[in-house]
Every structure is written in C-alpha cells, then in structure tokens.
Amino acid sequence: MGSSPSTPASGDLAVAINAFGNSLFDKVVAEAKPGASAGIFLSPYGIAQALAMVLNGVDPGGDSYQQLQEVVFGAGAGPGPALDALNTQLKQLSTALVKEPTDDLTVSDANSAWLHQKYGLQAPYARALQSAFGAQAAPLTTAAAINAWVSEATRGKITGIVDDGAVSQAILILVNAVYFKALWQYQFKKASTFPADFHLLQHGAAPLQAATMFQVFKPDSRIQTAVLPATAAGGAALECHAVRLPYRGGEYYAVAAMPGGELSGAAAEGGGLGLVTPGGATVPYAQALAACRQALLSSLPQLSSGGSGNASGLWQVSPKDVKLFLPRQGTLPPAGRPLLPLVASPAAGFEVEFFASLNQSLQDLGVTKPFAGGDITLIAADSQGNAVGDLFVSDVLHKVYAKVDESGTEAAAVTAIVACGPELELRFDRPFAFAVVHGPTGLALFCGEVHKPEEFSKGL
C-alpha cells in the first residue's frame, strides 16, 4: 500500500465528525421514518470515539481500517503514524470538551472496555486504550456490571445499554459515555410558558397543543441568528431560520434551525406535511428539515471561536429584539453511548430517549468490513499469547437521553428560528433541528430533530 492522506489536523477533526454525524443521521432517519417517534438524537462524537477504539485494533492494511478512516474521520487509509496522530487529536478534543462539574456546566467523556476472562488484551492495544481513551479492560461478566458503569457515567440518565444475551456471546464490549448539563446564559421564565400549536410531520394530523417557552432577547444580549441557504433533495432552494443560544461558561451553545415558508397540508410527494419554498414549489417537510440540519451543521465552523470566523456573514448579532418561541421538552442528558460487542462466531429517546442499532446505517455509509471481520486482529490474545483473529463487530448500539427546559439543557436539546415583522420572531411551531455545540472547536456534541414535542412530557 502506497502513501496516503493523513488524518485531518485536530482543527479539522470536529468538522469531519460533524460531517459523519450528518450522514449517519440521514441513514438513521431513513430507517426510523420521521414522525413515527418523538424525535431522533445522536452523539456523533460519542459514536466516533467508540469506533476509534475499534480502529486501534484492526490491521492497518485491511479494509476495516480504510473504511473507518474514510467514513468516520474523513481521512485516507494509512499505516501507523496516521493512527497515532488521530489518537492524539481525539485526546486533545476530549480534553477541550470536558468541563469539571459546576453549578452552571458539566461535561464528561468516559470510555471503558469489557473483555471475556479467557482472553487478554494485546499489549499495544492496551496501551492505546489507556493513553488515548483513558480506558482499561474490566472482566466481562454480566450486563449489570456494564450497565452500572453506564449509569454512573451518565449521572443516572441512562441506566442500561446491554442485556445478558449480548454479554453471553461477546468477547469484548467497548463503551463510550458522554454527559452534558448546562444552564442557559439567558434563562426562560417559567411564568412565560404557555400552550401553543406545534405542527406534526404526518399528513392530516391536527397541530398539538405543546408547552412552549417564550423569551424576548434585547440587542444587548448579542443573540446571533441566521438565514441559512439549503437545497432540498429535489433541488428546490430553501431558507432555514436559525438561532444560537449560549450556555453559561461561554464555551457551549445550542443552535436550532427550521425551514422557513408556508406549511402545506400535504407534500408534493410522500403524503406528509409539506412546505412551500420561496420559489413556490411544495416539498416534503421531512426533506426540507434534513436539508436544514445539514446547512446548520455545515455553518458551525463559522461560529467557532477557534476557527476563521463568520467569513460568509450568515450568522449575525441581531440588531432587533429576538422573540423566541421554543417547545418545552423534557430530558436530554448523557448521550452517545455507542456499544460495540465483538464476537467470535456467527452464533454469536422534551424528554426524549432514543435507542437504535446503528449496524445498517453504518453499513449503508460504507463501513461494512468490521461487521464481516477478518482484520480485527490487534485487540485480543488467548492464554498462549496468540492473536484472536476471528473477531467481528456484531452490533453498534446507541442511546440518547435529552431534556430541554426553561433553565437549560441536560445532554442535548432543541431550538430554532423564524423571521418576521419589525422584530425578529422565531416561533418553533414545526419539527426542527437542534444541536449542542462546543464553541472553540465547532463540534456538535449532540444533534437531533424534534418531531413530536407532546411525547417529551411523558413520564415527567
């Protein structure tokens, strides 16, 4: 194998993970059928961390290495040094993201490895787990042990990710847990929460009476808004209205976006909620929302304090009062607990909790070889010190819990925008995209779409 592109510099790693997250989100949405659930949330960063732990155990000359590098990290396949550089960049990114607990902000990122007792880790892999991911191998015994670790790492917001059936067939289970909790810099007043209509994706569905938070931001609050250009799947031009809401501490903020335009009772195709574009075409709202999500994530480098700035001028401090209406959700805390059981034979979640197997979505993106195995040879060894060469990824499980209310966000949240009148009014009365972003890097720690806010209040 000849020379190949190196892994992106750490300044570009967040961009690569955001792009991977958007592509993966498209696949997950296609499987989940938008509107069938309260919403969909992922932690692209958490998934990338778990897949990076797998990457460290595959043959650098094999297809698994190339597919993971290209699909997840936006790089070409390359031996040794590229992987070392990626590990360094991931560790630097984790260090930048994590914040010690305070009353205003808490962010944690933890990894663990659970290995069947009849095997041991190969020494180089054990060193990589410890140095790059802060993980050590624990005995793989019961699901209860793993789930207890998960619960502790997520402050009790996610209490389970595997069952005993999965554990009984696994040789190794790799787990990443990301937890986020922050207070808004400008908090909503609970007395200003009231019921308001929220339109659903399904054709013919009556608008919901959703609890809605309301706040007026004066120009001196320096709230940023944007009208982001986007293109729907059929080529129709869209305008996506977006808003940036800072959390206390200065490094994190939430962004929300939704397609602007008149809602239509039925789409031109698909039969769901439709949207009339500025050009007069009617497109399925779900397609318009996906285009807005992509435009939102693509605009994040412009908001990064560590990047080149807002060169395009899309994001601006509003000179007008910003009147924001946002559905009040229930709970979105620690997300991003991707799980990767490796087995030796074929036998082998506004409060929203979202759970999915990412197997098919990852394979649709081109990550196929890790599920077939054959080149995951650098992880485990038997009692004689011989490499275990028949490992393959049997499942990639992901669960996200999210909550947004008047005081702030726990782990993930949603928000959005609409412009009208002499003041800028952002009324999120339709499905919208939402992300929690680390300002210095522009990394979307969590991203999601809110489809049914009434579902979020269940269990509160």
C-alpha positions in Angstrom: 0.0 0.0 0.0 1.5 3.3 -1.0 1.4 6.7 0.8 -2.0 8.1 1.6 -3.6 11.2 3.0 -3.0 11.7 6.7 -5.7 12.0 9.3 -7.2 15.6 9.4 -5.4 18.0 11.7 -7.2 18.4 15.1 -8.7 21.7 13.9 -10.5 19.8 11.2 -11.4 16.7 13.2 -14.6 18.4 14.6 -15.6 19.2 11.0 -15.0 15.6 9.9 -17.0 14.2 12.8 -19.9 16.7 12.2 -20.0 15.6 8.6 -20.0 11.9 9.6 -22.8 12.6 12.1 -24.9 14.3 9.5 -24.5 11.4 7.0 -25.2 8.9 9.7 -28.3 10.9 10.9 -29.7 10.7 7.3 -29.4 6.9 7.4 -30.9 6.6 10.9 -33.8 8.9 9.9 -34.5 6.8 6.8 -34.7 3.7 8.9 -36.8 5.3 11.7 -39.3 7.0 9.4 -39.6 10.7 10.6 -42.7 11.4 12.6 -43.0 7.9 13.9 -41.2 8.8 17.1 -40.9 11.9 19.3 -37.6 12.7 17.8 -34.2 11.4 16.9 -30.9 12.3 18.7 -27.4 11.1 18.2 -24.0 11.9 19.7 -21.7 11.7 16.6 -18.7 12.4 18.8 -19.6 9.5 21.1 -20.0 7.2 18.2 -16.7 8.3 16.7 -14.9 7.7 20.0 -16.2 4.1 20.2 -15.4 3.4 16.6 -11.9 4.8 17.1 -11.3 2.2 19.8 -12.2 -0.4 17.2 -9.9 1.3 14.7 -7.0 0.9 17.0 -7.5 -2.9 16.9 -7.7 -3.5 13.2 -5.0 -4.3 10.7 -3.7 -1.0 9.2 -3.6 -2.7 5.8 -7.1 -4.1 5.9 -10.4 -2.8 4.6 -11.8 -2.1 8.1 -9.1 0.4 8.7 -9.7 2.2 5.4 -13.5 2.3 5.8 -13.4 3.6 9.3 -10.8 6.3 8.5 -12.6 7.5 5.4 -16.3 7.3 6.6 -15.9 8.4 10.2 -12.8 10.6 10.2 -12.7 11.9 6.7 -9.2 10.6 6.0 -7.5 8.2 3.7 -6.1 4.8 4.9 -2.6 5.0 6.2 -0.4 2.9 8.5 0.9 3.7 12.0 1.6 7.4 12.1 -1.9 8.4 10.9 -3.5 6.4 13.6 -1.1 7.8 16.2 -2.0 11.3 15.0 -5.7 10.5 15.2 -5.4 9.2 18.7 -3.6 12.4 19.8 -6.2 14.6 18.1 -9.1 12.7 19.7 -7.4 13.0 23.1 -6.9 16.7 22.6 -10.5 17.1 21.5 -11.8 15.2 24.6 -9.7 17.4 26.8 -11.1 20.5 25.2 -14.7 19.3 25.6 -14.6 18.0 29.2 -15.5 20.5 31.9 -15.3 19.9 35.7 -18.7 20.0 37.3 -20.0 23.4 38.4 -23.5 24.7 39.1 -23.6 26.1 35.5 -21.9 23.5 33.3 -20.8 19.8 33.5 -19.4 17.9 30.5 -17.8 14.4 30.8 -16.5 11.9 28.4 -15.7 8.3 29.5 -14.6 5.1 27.9 -14.5 1.5 29.1 -13.6 -1.9 27.7 -15.0 -5.2 28.9 -13.1 -8.4 28.0 -14.0 -12.1 28.3 -12.0 -13.6 31.1 -10.4 -16.3 28.9 -8.7 -13.7 26.8 -6.2 -10.8 27.4 -5.6 -7.6 25.5 -2.5 -7.4 23.3 0.0 -5.0 24.9 0.0 -2.3 22.2 -3.9 -2.2 22.2 -4.0 -2.0 26.0 -1.5 1.0 25.9 -3.6 2.7 23.2 -6.8 2.3 25.2 -5.2 3.7 28.3 -3.2 6.6 26.7 -5.7 7.8 24.1 -9.1 6.9 25.6 -8.4 6.6 29.4 -9.9 3.1 29.3 -8.7 -0.2 30.9 -10.1 -3.6 30.5 -12.5 -4.9 33.1 -13.8 -8.5 33.2 -16.8 -9.2 31.0 -19.2 -10.9 33.4 -22.8 -9.6 33.4 -24.8 -6.9 31.8 -25.5 -5.5 35.2 -21.8 -4.6 35.7 -21.6 -2.7 32.4 -25.0 -1.0 32.9 -23.9 0.1 36.4 -20.8 1.8 34.8 -23.1 3.4 32.2 -25.5 4.7 34.9 -22.6 6.2 36.9 -21.0 7.8 33.8 -24.3 9.4 32.8 -25.5 10.5 36.3 -28.3 8.0 36.2 -29.9 9.4 33.0 -29.2 6.2 31.0 -29.3 3.1 33.1 -29.0 0.3 30.6 -27.4 -0.4 27.2 -26.8 -4.2 27.1 -28.6 -7.3 28.3 -27.2 -10.7 29.4 -27.9 -12.2 26.0 -25.5 -9.8 24.3 -22.9 -10.3 27.1 -23.0 -14.1 26.8 -21.9 -14.1 23.2 -19.4 -11.3 23.3 -15.6 -11.4 23.7 -15.2 -7.7 24.0 -17.6 -4.8 24.6 -16.4 -1.2 24.1 -18.4 1.6 25.6 -18.3 5.4 25.4 -20.5 7.7 27.5 -20.9 11.4 27.1 -22.7 13.6 29.6 -23.7 17.2 29.2 -25.6 19.6 31.5 -25.7 23.4 31.3 -27.8 26.4 32.2 -28.8 29.0 29.6 -26.9 32.2 29.9 -30.3 33.9 29.5 -32.9 31.7 31.1 -36.5 31.5 30.1 -39.1 32.5 32.7 -41.3 29.6 33.7 -44.2 32.1 34.1 -43.9 32.7 30.4 -44.5 29.1 29.4 -47.9 28.6 27.7 -49.6 26.1 25.3 -49.2 26.7 21.6 -49.7 24.8 18.3 -46.9 22.6 17.0 -47.4 21.0 13.6 -46.6 17.3 13.0 -44.9 15.6 10.1 -47.9 13.3 9.4 -50.4 14.2 6.8 -53.8 15.2 8.2 -52.6 15.3 11.8 -54.0 18.2 13.8 -51.5 20.5 15.4 -50.5 19.7 19.0 -51.0 21.9 22.0 -47.4 21.9 23.1 -46.0 23.6 26.2 -44.0 26.5 24.7 -41.2 28.6 26.3 -41.1 32.3 25.4 -38.4 34.9 25.7 -37.6 38.3 24.2 -33.8 38.9 23.8 -32.8 42.5 23.6 -30.0 43.6 21.1 -27.5 44.0 24.0 -27.8 40.2 24.7 -26.0 39.8 21.3 -28.1 36.8 20.3 -27.0 35.5 16.9 -29.4 34.5 14.2 -29.0 33.3 10.6 -30.9 32.6 7.4 -29.0 29.6 6.0 -29.4 28.7 2.3 -30.1 25.0 1.7 -31.3 22.7 -1.1 -33.9 20.1 -0.8 -33.5 16.6 -2.2 -35.3 17.6 -5.4 -33.2 20.7 -5.9 -35.6 23.3 -4.5 -33.9 26.2 -2.8 -34.8 26.7 0.9 -34.2 29.3 3.6 -33.5 27.9 7.0 -34.1 30.1 10.0 -31.6 29.5 12.9 -30.7 30.8 16.3 -27.8 30.4 18.6 -28.4 30.3 22.4 -25.4 30.4 24.7 -25.0 28.5 27.8 -23.2 29.8 30.9 -19.5 29.5 30.9 -19.0 30.8 27.4 -17.8 27.7 25.5 -21.0 25.9 24.7 -24.2 27.0 23.0 -27.3 25.5 21.4 -28.3 26.0 17.8 -31.7 25.3 16.3 -33.0 25.6 12.8 -36.2 25.0 10.8 -37.3 25.5 7.2 -38.9 28.9 6.7 -42.0 29.1 4.5 -45.7 28.4 4.5 -46.7 24.9 5.7 -48.9 22.8 3.3 -51.4 20.2 4.3 -49.8 17.6 2.1 -46.4 17.4 0.4 -45.9 17.1 -3.4 -44.9 13.6 -2.8 -45.0 11.2 0.2 -48.3 12.5 1.7 -46.8 14.0 4.8 -46.6 17.6 5.9 -45.4 19.9 3.1 -43.5 23.2 2.8 -44.0 25.9 0.2 -40.5 27.1 -0.8 -39.6 30.7 -1.7 -39.7 29.6 -5.3 -43.3 28.4 -5.0 -42.6 24.6 -5.1 -44.1 22.3 -2.5 -41.6 19.8 -1.0 -42.0 17.2 1.8 -41.2 18.9 5.1 -39.1 16.0 6.2 -36.8 16.6 3.2 -36.6 20.3 3.9 -35.8 19.6 7.6 -32.9 17.3 6.6 -31.5 20.0 4.3 -31.7 22.5 7.1 -29.9 20.1 9.5 -27.1 19.8 7.0 -26.9 23.5 6.5 -26.9 24.1 10.2 -24.0 21.6 10.9 -22.1 23.0 7.9 -22.3 26.5 9.3 -20.8 25.6 12.7 -17.2 26.4 11.8 -18.3 29.9 11.2 -19.4 30.1 14.8 -16.3 28.5 16.2 -14.2 30.9 18.3 -11.2 28.9 17.3 -11.9 29.0 13.6 -11.7 31.5 10.8 -14.8 33.4 12.0 -18.0 34.2 10.2 -16.5 34.9 6.9 -19.7 34.4 4.9 -21.7 36.7 7.2 -24.5 34.1 7.6 -24.6 34.4 11.4 -25.1 37.9 12.7 -25.8 39.5 16.0 -29.5 40.6 15.7 -29.9 44.4 15.8 -33.6 43.8 16.6 -35.3 42.3 19.6 -35.4 38.5 19.1 -38.8 37.0 20.1 -38.2 33.2 20.6 -40.9 30.5 21.0 -39.5 27.1 21.7 -41.4 23.9 22.6 -40.5 22.8 26.2 -39.1 19.4 26.1 -38.4 17.0 28.9 -34.9 15.5 29.2 -31.8 15.1 27.1 -28.7 14.3 29.2 -25.9 11.9 28.6 -26.0 10.6 25.1 -23.5 8.9 23.0 -23.1 5.6 24.4 -22.2 3.6 21.4 -21.6 0.0 22.2 -19.6 -2.4 20.1 -19.7 -6.1 21.1 -17.1 -8.2 19.2 -18.0 -11.9 18.9 -16.0 -14.9 17.6 -18.7 -16.7 15.7 -21.9 -16.0 13.7 -23.8 -17.6 16.7 -22.6 -15.2 18.3 -35.1 8.5 23.4 -38.6 17.3 25.9 -37.6 14.4 27.5 -36.7 12.0 24.8 -34.8 8.8 25.0 -33.7 7.4 21.6 -32.2 4.0 21.1 -31.1 2.3 17.9 -28.7 -0.3 16.5 -26.5 1.6 14.0 -25.4 -1.5 12.2 -27.4 -1.0 9.0 -26.8 2.8 8.9 -23.1 2.4 9.2 -23.0 -0.3 6.5 -25.1 2.0 4.3 -22.4 4.6 4.7 -19.7 2.1 3.6 -18.5 0.7 6.9 -19.0 -3.0 6.1 -15.8 -4.9 6.7 -15.8 -4.6 10.5 -19.1 -6.5 10.6 -17.6 -9.3 8.5 -14.4 -9.5 10.4 -11.1 -11.0 9.3 -8.9 -8.0 10.0 -9.7 -7.1 13.6 -6.6 -8.9 14.7 -4.8 -6.4 17.1 -7.1 -6.5 20.1 -7.3 -9.8 21.9 -4.9 -12.7 22.6 -5.6 -16.2 24.0 -3.9 -17.7 27.0 -0.9 -18.7 24.9 -0.4 -15.2 23.6 -1.8 -15.9 20.2 -3.8 -13.2 18.5 -7.5 -13.8 18.3 -8.2 -13.2 14.6 -11.9 -14.1 14.2 -13.4 -11.1 15.9 -16.1 -9.0 14.1 -18.5 -6.3 15.2 -21.8 -7.8 15.9 -23.7 -4.7 16.9 -23.3 -0.9 17.4 -25.9 0.3 19.9 -26.6 3.9 20.6 -28.9 5.5 23.2 -29.5 9.2 23.8 -31.5 10.9 26.6 -32.3 14.6 26.2 -34.0 17.2 28.2 -34.6 20.9 27.5 -36.5 23.3 29.8 -36.6 26.9 30.9 -33.3 26.6 32.9 -31.1 24.8 30.4 -30.2 21.6 28.7 -29.2 18.2 30.0 -27.1 16.4 27.5 -28.8 17.6 24.4 -31.6 19.9 23.3 -33.5 21.5 20.5 -34.1 25.1 19.3 -34.9 27.0 16.1 -35.8 30.3 14.3 -38.4 32.3 12.2 -38.0 35.9 11.0 -40.9 38.3 10.7 -42.1 41.8 11.4 -40.2 44.8 12.9 -38.8 42.5 15.5 -37.3 39.1 14.7 -39.8 36.4 15.8 -38.6 32.8 15.9 -41.6 30.6 16.5 -40.7 26.9 16.6 -44.1 25.5 15.7 -43.0 22.8 13.4 -40.4 20.0 13.5 -36.9 21.4 13.8 -33.2 20.5 14.1 -31.2 21.1 17.2 -27.6 20.7 18.3 -25.4 21.3 21.3 -22.1 22.8 20.2 -18.6 23.3 21.7 -17.7 26.8 20.6 -13.9 26.7 20.4 -13.9 23.7 18.1 -17.4 23.9 16.4 -18.0 20.2 17.3 -21.7 19.2 17.6 -21.6 17.2 20.7 -25.3 16.2 20.2 -27.5 16.7 17.2 -31.2 15.9 16.7 -34.6 16.6 15.3 -37.8 17.2 17.3 -40.9 15.7 15.7 -43.5 15.4 18.5 -43.0 17.6 21.5 -46.0 16.2 23.2 -44.2 13.0 23.6 -41.4 14.7 25.5 -43.6 15.4 28.6 -44.4 11.8 29.2 -43.1 10.5 32.4 -42.2 14.0 33.7 
